[in-house]
Amino acid sequence: MPDRRTYPDRPVISVGAIILNGDAVLLVKRGHEPLKGAWSLPGGAVELGETLEAALVREVREETCLDVDVGPIVEIFDRISRDARGRVKYHYVIVDYLCEVVGGALACASDAKDAKWVNRDDLAPYGLTVKAAMVIDRAFDMRERSTTA
């Protein structure tokens, strides 16, 4: 079966989880392209017939062995990558949600090379994309506003 995510004929709808634990956020080392080997947020593509929330619960479990409750949307954005000829190699529309762990035990699962809690002040060595760093900050701000309201 051809890979419909590479050189797609339309954007791929995807979800991401910002999972906070005190001053730490959960990061995964990507096991697949795009960004294979890079640290990022857990998540992945939505399958046909699957809701955004169900896709996120599935993806987090597949990457981290954790069960999550899906909270509010933090950010919606495009991630578009082009090849050397300028053709669109990847185009994801990503919906990032603030999530809360409700079960399981953190372990690197089948869709990730590694998974770990990283303190908010220690993110720089993980080489996150600018967008990932921004949505993490936004999620911390959202959580702080909801606890002081």
C-alpha positions as CSV (number, residue, x, y, z in Angstrom):
1,M,0.0,0.0,0.0
2,P,1.5,3.4,-0.9
3,D,2.3,5.9,1.8
4,R,-0.4,8.6,1.5
5,R,1.4,10.9,3.9
6,T,4.4,11.4,1.6
7,Y,3.6,13.7,-1.4
8,P,-0.1,13.7,-0.4
9,D,-2.8,14.9,-2.7
10,R,-4.4,16.7,0.3
11,P,-3.4,17.6,3.8
12,V,-3.3,14.9,6.5
13,I,-5.4,15.7,9.6
14,S,-3.3,15.0,12.7
15,V,-3.5,15.4,16.5
16,G,-1.0,16.2,19.2
17,A,-1.0,15.9,23.0
18,I,0.5,18.4,25.4
19,I,0.6,16.4,28.6
20,L,1.8,18.3,31.7
21,N,2.9,16.9,35.0
22,G,3.8,19.6,37.4
23,D,6.5,21.6,35.7
24,A,7.3,18.9,33.1
25,V,5.9,18.0,29.7
26,L,5.8,14.6,28.0
27,L,8.0,14.4,24.9
28,V,8.5,11.5,22.5
29,K,11.4,10.8,20.1
30,R,9.7,10.3,16.8
31,G,9.9,6.8,15.3
32,H,8.7,7.8,11.8
33,E,9.0,10.6,9.3
34,P,8.5,13.5,9.3
35,L,10.8,14.5,12.0
36,K,12.0,10.9,12.6
37,G,14.5,10.8,15.5
38,A,13.5,14.3,16.7
39,W,11.8,15.1,20.0
40,S,8.3,16.3,19.8
41,L,4.8,15.9,21.3
42,P,3.0,12.6,21.2
43,G,0.4,12.3,18.4
44,G,-0.2,11.3,14.9
45,A,-2.7,11.0,12.0
46,V,-6.4,10.6,12.3
47,E,-7.7,7.5,10.7
48,L,-10.9,7.3,8.6
49,G,-14.0,7.2,10.8
50,E,-12.1,8.2,13.9
51,T,-12.8,11.4,15.9
52,L,-10.0,13.7,16.7
53,E,-10.2,12.9,20.4
54,A,-10.3,9.1,19.8
55,A,-7.3,9.4,17.5
56,L,-5.4,11.3,20.2
57,V,-6.1,8.8,22.9
58,R,-5.0,6.0,20.5
59,E,-1.8,7.7,19.4
60,V,-0.8,8.6,23.0
61,R,-1.3,5.0,24.0
62,E,0.6,3.7,21.0
63,E,3.6,6.0,21.7
64,T,3.7,6.1,25.5
65,C,1.4,3.4,27.0
66,L,-0.5,6.2,28.9
67,D,-4.2,6.7,28.9
68,V,-5.3,10.4,28.7
69,D,-8.4,12.5,29.0
70,V,-8.5,15.0,26.1
71,G,-9.0,18.6,27.2
72,P,-9.2,21.9,25.3
73,I,-7.6,22.7,22.0
74,V,-4.3,24.6,22.5
75,E,-3.5,25.3,18.8
76,I,-4.4,24.4,15.2
77,F,-1.7,24.8,12.6
78,D,-0.2,23.5,9.3
79,R,3.2,21.7,9.1
80,I,4.2,21.8,5.5
81,S,7.6,20.4,4.3
82,R,8.9,20.7,0.7
83,D,11.5,18.7,-1.1
84,A,14.5,20.2,-2.9
85,R,12.3,20.8,-6.0
86,G,9.7,22.7,-4.0
87,R,7.1,20.0,-4.1
88,V,5.0,19.4,-1.0
89,K,6.5,16.3,0.6
90,Y,4.4,16.5,3.8
91,H,1.4,18.6,4.7
92,Y,-0.2,18.0,8.1
93,V,-3.0,20.0,9.7
94,I,-2.3,19.5,13.4
95,V,-4.8,20.0,16.2
96,D,-2.9,20.1,19.6
97,Y,-4.9,19.4,22.8
98,L,-4.1,19.9,26.5
99,C,-4.4,16.4,28.0
100,E,-4.3,14.8,31.4
101,V,-3.0,11.3,32.3
102,V,-5.7,9.1,33.7
103,G,-4.0,5.7,33.6
104,G,-1.1,3.5,32.4
105,A,2.6,3.7,33.1
106,L,5.0,5.7,30.9
107,A,7.0,3.4,28.6
108,C,8.3,3.8,25.1
109,A,5.8,2.0,22.9
110,S,5.7,0.9,19.3
111,D,5.4,4.3,17.5
112,A,8.2,6.1,19.4
113,K,11.9,5.5,20.0
114,D,11.8,7.1,23.5
115,A,9.4,8.9,25.8
116,K,10.2,11.0,28.8
117,W,9.0,13.8,31.1
118,V,11.1,16.9,30.6
119,N,11.1,19.9,32.9
120,R,9.9,23.1,31.3
121,D,13.2,24.8,32.0
122,D,15.2,22.0,30.4
123,L,13.6,21.8,26.9
124,A,16.4,23.5,25.0
125,P,18.7,20.4,24.5
126,Y,15.7,18.5,22.9
127,G,15.7,20.7,19.8
128,L,12.0,21.1,19.6
129,T,10.5,23.0,16.6
130,V,9.6,26.6,17.3
131,K,5.9,25.7,17.0
132,A,6.2,22.8,19.5
133,A,7.9,25.1,22.0
134,M,5.3,27.7,21.5
135,V,2.3,25.3,22.0
136,I,4.0,23.9,25.2
137,D,4.3,27.4,26.6
138,R,0.7,28.1,25.6
139,A,-0.5,24.9,27.3
140,F,1.3,25.8,30.6
141,D,-0.3,29.3,30.4
142,M,-3.8,27.8,29.8
143,R,-3.3,25.4,32.8
144,E,-2.2,28.3,35.0
145,R,-5.1,30.5,34.0
146,S,-7.6,27.6,34.7
147,T,-6.2,27.0,38.2
148,T,-6.4,30.7,39.1
149,A,-9.8,31.3,37.7
